[in-house]
Amino acid sequence: MSTPLISIVLPCYNSAAFLQETLDSLSAQTLADFECIAIDDGSADTTLAILRAHATRDPRFQIISRENRGLIATLNEGIAAARGAWLARMDADDLAEPQRLQIQLDTLTATGADVCGTWVTFFGERSGVWQTPLDDTAIKLQLLFNVAFAHPSVMARTGLLRQVPYDAAATHAEDYALWCALAARGARFVNVPQALLRYRCHAGQITQTKRDALRHTAQGIRAAYAPSLLPAALQDKAALFAEYAEPGRTLGVAEFASYAQMLLAIHAAHPGGVSVLGLAWLEGWQRTTASPRTLAVARQLKRALPVPEGYAALYRKQWFKHRLGRGMLNALRRLTGRT
């Protein structure tokens, strides 16, 4: 049996509802030189039967079935079994555009990067396009705040993932932990500015049902990663920065002002990440208690870190909120019946 160029790792757990569409989207790839390692993680529905039936029609699909071990163990098992030089991720409820593998391989070859993701189109219970940062500098800066790849869109060097596997302790945030660990080893990152994956949104997803656990784990990862990119003057404030950067954290007015100075210091050290930091301060302002005292800080930030394209409406909304202040805003909400 010849060695495939790409190994696709497809974890499956009670995936029968959407699995056939996913398998068909992989079989339809324009780049045909791949194997798909589909692992049935102890499903109780017809997942295994669907996998086996598809494998009889497309011998590139290799099926592993055993008792339930969880996603992280399943991903690492797939990496260990992969024969291709490149490993592509896929989830059992998503759809790959026909040219996904070819475009990602071409991008990796042209850039010399180690990990390549793509933009994704949401469908199902959510719509829109998730536009992740494109170049290595911006992606690594984005990791200070949150994930920088759509996990099921990623293709990476198989050997690298064997050296740095998924962390068993990073439950529900295994991808965030992996990107940060790879960044610490000097891996080079890139994202394709095309939506090559259709990401299905539905109520049964882990990110919908395990938010608290994910938030706690991600905060630990963020705090551990922050010192690798913060300038020397902020090294003793790494834990505080990670706390302020946490997406669910409400900031006070003084905290927002302190966070702003941290972001400006990061910009001075890493001037290539303007769009990432521009969105970071705007998102932080959104989490800040409404007060006119934030307006001067926001103006300073906007001059140094312009609001990214597509976020002008959010900026205007925050300006209005803070211009009114908390008391006036609450009064207006009572008058209009909004909560």
Secondary structure as UniProt FT lines:
FT   STRAND          6..12
FT   TURN            16..18
FT   HELIX           19..27
FT   STRAND          34..41
FT   HELIX           47..57
FT   TURN            59..60
FT   STRAND          61..66
FT   HELIX           71..81
FT   STRAND          86..89
FT   TURN            92..93
FT   STRAND          95..96
FT   TURN            98..99
FT   HELIX           100..111
FT   STRAND          115..124
FT   STRAND          128..130
FT   HELIX           136..142
FT   TURN            143..145
FT   HELIX           151..153
FT   STRAND          155..157
FT   HELIX           158..163
FT   TURN            168..169
FT   TURN            171..172
FT   HELIX           174..184
FT   TURN            185..186
FT   STRAND          189..201
FT   TURN            203..204
FT   HELIX           206..209
FT   HELIX           211..225
FT   HELIX           226..228
FT   HELIX           232..237
FT   HELIX           238..245
FT   TURN            247..248
FT   HELIX           253..269
FT   HELIX           271..273
FT   HELIX           274..286
FT   HELIX           292..294
FT   HELIX           295..304
FT   TURN            309..310
FT   HELIX           312..336
//
